Amino acid sequence: MKYMIRFCVVVLLFMSVNVLAQNDMSKLKSTFQQLENDWSKAYIAGDAANLASMYTEDAYSMPSNMPMMNGRDKILEGNSKYMQSGEKHLAMTAKTLDVFGSGDIAYEVGTYSFTYIPAQMTESITEIGKYIDIWQKQADGSWKIKADIWNSDNPESTPKAGAKEKDNKDYR
């Protein structure tokens, strides 16, 4: 009888730990979705400083079709240059699909949709893709991106020869 009681207690302990872990991951999923919404808003607004503030000081960012950036200052510099390239950002949404991890590190897997008009073009392009973010919990309890990588699912999101270009005539 004592064995059965101990066994039940151990099973209940494991079950409660699992339920708590699921609740924590569910809460983190919601937290990261909100952070992704904030990231998308800063990106569309062309706010490179706000975007860079979402990364740790020593973060890695590995954007699609661009060189890797290491460190918040390089992430700020790289995004500032990109945002001044003449490309017009129209809309971006990210969807957190899954979160896992423990302690001060969590991993997020998601998808995104990004609509933009490339520099010297008139027609918009919508890029669909996926990403992984590694988040690190900070001393103040906030979460910042330690590393991220994303890439496109549709190679046609890159402007091709023959795409409609802007009319650069001077109408003064």
C-alpha positions in Angstrom: 0.0 0.0 0.0 2.8 2.4 0.9 4.4 1.6 -2.5 1.2 2.5 -4.3 0.9 5.8 -2.5 4.5 6.7 -3.2 4.0 5.8 -6.8 0.8 7.9 -7.1 2.6 10.9 -5.5 5.5 10.6 -7.9 3.2 10.4 -10.9 1.2 13.4 -9.7 4.5 15.4 -9.3 5.6 14.6 -12.8 2.2 15.5 -14.2 2.1 18.8 -12.3 5.6 19.7 -13.6 4.5 18.9 -17.1 1.4 21.1 -16.8 3.4 23.9 -15.3 6.0 23.7 -18.2 3.2 23.7 -20.8 1.6 26.8 -19.1 5.1 28.5 -19.1 5.6 27.8 -22.8 2.0 29.0 -23.6 2.7 32.2 -21.8 6.1 32.6 -23.6 4.4 32.0 -26.9 2.0 34.9 -26.2 4.9 37.0 -25.0 7.0 36.3 -28.1 4.0 36.9 -30.4 3.7 40.4 -28.9 7.4 41.0 -29.3 7.2 39.9 -32.9 4.3 42.3 -33.5 6.5 45.1 -32.0 9.5 44.0 -34.2 7.3 44.1 -37.3 5.9 47.5 -36.5 9.4 48.9 -36.0 10.6 47.3 -39.3 7.7 48.7 -41.3 8.2 52.2 -39.7 11.8 52.1 -40.6 12.8 52.5 -36.9 16.2 50.8 -37.0 17.1 52.1 -33.4 14.0 50.5 -31.9 14.6 47.4 -33.9 18.2 47.1 -32.6 17.1 47.7 -29.0 15.2 44.3 -29.2 18.5 42.5 -29.5 21.2 41.6 -26.9 24.5 43.5 -27.1 26.2 40.5 -28.6 23.3 39.2 -30.8 23.6 37.6 -34.2 21.2 38.5 -37.0 21.2 36.4 -40.2 18.7 38.0 -42.6 17.7 36.5 -45.9 20.0 37.6 -48.8 22.2 39.7 -46.6 25.5 39.2 -44.7 25.3 38.1 -41.0 25.5 40.9 -38.5 27.1 40.4 -35.0 26.4 42.9 -32.2 23.7 45.4 -31.6 25.7 48.2 -33.2 26.2 46.2 -36.4 22.5 45.2 -36.4 21.6 48.9 -36.1 24.1 49.9 -38.8 22.9 47.1 -41.2 19.2 47.8 -40.8 19.7 51.5 -41.1 21.5 51.1 -44.4 18.8 48.7 -45.6 16.0 51.0 -44.5 17.5 53.9 -46.4 17.9 51.9 -49.6 14.7 53.2 -51.2 12.7 50.1 -50.6 9.2 50.9 -49.4 7.9 48.6 -46.6 4.1 48.2 -46.7 3.1 45.4 -44.3 4.7 42.7 -42.2 3.1 40.0 -40.0 4.8 37.3 -38.0 3.2 34.3 -36.5 4.8 32.4 -33.5 4.2 28.7 -34.2 6.1 27.0 -31.4 8.3 27.9 -28.4 10.5 25.6 -26.4 13.4 26.0 -24.0 14.2 26.3 -20.3 15.6 28.8 -17.9 16.9 32.0 -19.5 16.9 30.7 -23.1 13.9 30.0 -25.3 13.6 29.1 -29.0 10.8 30.4 -31.2 9.8 29.0 -34.6 7.5 31.0 -36.8 6.4 32.2 -40.2 6.1 35.7 -41.7 4.6 37.6 -44.6 6.3 40.8 -45.8 4.9 43.1 -48.5 7.2 45.8 -50.0 8.0 47.7 -53.1 11.7 47.4 -54.1 13.6 50.5 -54.9 13.2 51.7 -58.5 10.0 49.5 -58.9 6.3 50.3 -58.8 4.7 47.0 -58.1 4.6 45.4 -54.6 6.0 42.0 -53.8 4.9 39.8 -51.0 7.5 37.5 -49.5 6.4 34.5 -47.4 9.0 32.8 -45.2 10.0 31.3 -41.9 12.2 32.2 -39.0 13.9 31.0 -35.8 14.6 33.4 -33.0 16.7 32.5 -29.9 15.6 34.6 -27.0 17.6 35.4 -23.9 15.9 36.5 -20.7 17.5 39.7 -19.3 18.3 40.6 -15.7 15.2 42.9 -15.6 12.9 40.0 -16.7 12.5 41.1 -20.3 13.4 39.0 -23.3 15.8 40.0 -26.1 16.8 38.3 -29.3 20.2 36.5 -28.9 20.2 35.2 -32.5 17.7 35.2 -35.4 17.6 33.8 -38.9 14.9 34.0 -41.5 14.5 33.2 -45.2 12.0 33.3 -48.0 9.8 30.4 -49.2 9.3 32.0 -52.5 12.3 32.8 -54.7 10.0 34.9 -56.9 10.0 37.5 -54.1 13.3 38.8 -55.5 12.7 41.3 -58.3 13.4 39.8 -61.7 14.5 41.3 -65.1 11.5 42.7 -66.8 9.7 43.8 -63.7 7.9 47.1 -63.9 10.3 49.9 -63.0 9.5 53.5 -61.9 9.2 56.1 -64.6 12.2 58.3 -63.8 11.3 61.2 -66.1 11.7 64.6 -64.7 8.3 66.4 -64.8 9.4 69.8 -63.4 
